[in-house]
Amino acid sequence: MATAKLPKALFGLIFTKVSCFAFSGKDNGFGTSYVWAGSLESGLQIASQHQKPVMVIIHKSWCTACKNLKPKFADSAEIQSLSKHFVMVNLIDNEEPKSNTFAPDGNYIPR
């Protein structure tokens, strides 16, 4: 019995739906045009599976510098274009990892 092949458009739709579940993170003001991983753990897992580097943004809700960075980041066509090569992770307030791995040159914010 022959198996039917999925039309490319249908395959793309299915793949997009599956990807949405893996990438369900909130933008926290850094832009809805980006595809955000839902957590650091899921971002690291997705990056490992797809062999992509991770871009982690760590910020605080009360930080003036963070608030000033958000619209610049959200509106940057260049960063949006480059983000396709990364798994994007957005961590706010108590989501900041305790490990110094994510603070190689200090605990400043935003980073």
N, C-alpha and C positions, 0 to 999 in steps of 0.2 A: 504494500500500500504506500503510495507517495504521500509525502507530507507537504503541506502548503507553506510557502514562505510568507512571512509577514511583510506587508508593504513598508517601505522605508519610513513613510510618514507615521504609520501606526507604531512601528518600533520606536521612533523618536518620542512619541507621546508616552508610551509605556516607560521608556528610560527616564523621561523627565519626571513622571509621577513617582517612580522609585527614588530618584535623586532628591525629590522634595522631602521625603521622609528622612533621609540621611542628613540633609542640610536644612534643618528647621530652626536655626538660631535666630535670635532677635538682633536687630541692627543697633539698638541702643543709641540711635541718633547718628550713627556713622554711615548710613545710607542703605536704602532698600534695593538699590541696583546691584548690590553685592550678594553673593551666595554665602551665607554664614553657617558654619557648623553649629550644632546645638550645644556643644560643650567642648572643653579642651580634650577630654577623653575621646569623644566621637571624632573630633578633628584629627587627632593623632592617629586614630584607627583608619579613618578615610585616607589620610595622607600616606599611610603605610600601604594600604591596598592599591592606591593609584600612583604610588611612587612620585608624590609631589611634595614640595616643601610646605611648611605651615607658616602663615603670617598670623602672629598673635598680637592683638591690641589689648593692652591692659590700661584701664582708666577708672576714674572715680566719679560718682554722680555730683559731688560737691566741688570738683576741681575746675577752676576758671580756665586754665590752659586746655584741659580736656574739652570743655564746652566750646572754646574758640576753635579747636581743631576739627570738631565734628562736621560743621558745614563745609569746610575746605576739603576734607576727606571725601564727604558724601558727593560733592559736586565735581570732583576731579576725574575728568575723562581718562587721563593718563593712568591714574591708579586703578580705575575700573578696568581698563584694558589689561593692565599687568596682573590684576587679581585673578584672572582666569588661569594663571599658571601656578596658583597657590590654593591651599585649603585655608579659608579665612576663618579665624576664631576671634571672638569679641568678648572680653571678660570685664565685668564691671563689679566694683565694690568687693563683696566677700567672695566672689568667684576667683579672685587673684590666687594663683598657686603659691603654696608655701615654699616650694623648691627654689633654690638659687639658680637653677637652670634657666629660669625665665627672668633673671635679673643679673646678667653677666657683668654689667658695669654699674650696678646700683639699683635701688628701689624707687627711682624717680617715676613720676607719672606726668603725662601719658607716656607709655613706652610700648 
